[in-house]
Amino acid sequence: MTRIDARFAKLKSEGRKAFVAYIMAGDPDLDTSLAVMQGLPGAGVDIIELGVPFTDPMADGPTIQLAGQRALEGGQTLAKTLDMVRRFRETDRDTPIVLMGYYNPIYSMGVEAFLNNATQAGVDGLIVVDLPPEEDSELCLPAADAGLNFIRLATPTTDDRRLPKVLQNSSGFVYYVSITGITGAAAAQAAEVGPEVARIKAATDLPVIVGFGITTPQAAQDIASVADGCVVGSAIVKEIADGKPLEQILDYVRSLADGAHRG
């Protein structure tokens, strides 16, 4: 059982929904992003998604693209991101960490070396948005063998013919993308998301977490009420980009987490 599996089991026993927060590693600099990361569990975050900056982030909207650019300009790399996880693990052995990004940096490091480094650092799961199920032998299956969850995205365009393929080797949870398009582009609507979540849950025992388009505590509550939890990324990254003080960023995260937990 991974930390992700254990966290969802705990939340289920408590009758609570999950709140997942995304930040970009190294944005606006390594020390600041590590400080935010270290503060997330105390602000009610159940699972941390840590973005790995990449030069061509095709799934990301302007907010996260700019965060990745700032991180890259500051010298952030995949190796430094893994070191950031190691430093986080010095004081927190329990909060699950999912790396979210693209395959190129992993391929450049080498899959075997990456998986060894990731597991030793304390990574629990991976979301690699540009590796479809047809490429599971590249990373998904080796990651599973190494004890990491491989979390797949489902979208409004994932129809009933495609869904079994998407779910085939997925583990940890399913990340349902609530809107078509890129991150931060539109607001998620619970009335539209609910039937889609139900459709996915009919095909898998995995928790279904909804992301994209959630910016307020009420939206977090509404979306979590029709799913197993929600993810907020762009809205938190924007707080960081605006140069807000750490406590103000974490207060905002806490408000979102409280909303999700009421879902």
C-alpha positions, 0 to 999 in steps of 0.5 A: 500500500502506497502513501496515496492508498493509505491516505484515501483509506484514512479519508474514507474511514473519516467520511471526508473528501480529499484536497489535492494542491498543486505547486510548481517546483522551483517557482519563483525559486527553490527556497520559496517553493519548498517553504510553501510545500512544507506548509501545505499539510498544515493548511489541510492538504491531503496530497501534494502534486509537485510540478516538474518544470518543462519547456513545452507544457502542452496541457498547461494554461498561461499561469502554470506555463509562466510558473514553469518558465520562472522555475527553469530560469531559476535553474530548477531541474528534475534532479533538484525537484527530487532533492526538494522531495528529499528535503520535505521528507526530512520533516514529513513522512506521511503526506503523499507526493505526486510528481506531475509533468512530462516525459522528456525530463524523465527520459533524459535522466533515464527511466531506471535512474529516475525511478530509483531516485524518485523512490529513494527521495520519497515520491509516491506517484506520477502523472505524466500527461504526454504518455498515453496508455499505449506507451505503458511499457515506457514508464507506467509498468516500470513505475508500478514495479518500483512501487509508485502509483501511476495516475492517469487523466480522464477527460470529457472526451474519454468515451466508454470505448476509451475509458477501459484502456485509460484505467487498465494500469492506473493506480492511486486515483483517477484524475478527472479533468473537468473541462476540455482545454488547458489548466486555468481556462474555465470554471468547473461545474458540479452539475456537469462533472457529477455524471462523468464522475459516476460513469468513471466510478462505475468502471473502477474502484479507484478514487476519482479526483476532479481538477481544472477550473476550481478557484474558490472554497465554494467551488471546491466544496461543490466539486468534492461533493460529486467526487472523492475530492478535488485538485486546485493548481492554477489558483494557488500558483497565481497566489505565489506568482503575485508575491503574496506572503507565505502565510497568506498563500497558506490561508488561501489554501486552507480555505480551499481545503476546508471547502473540499473537506465539506464536500 
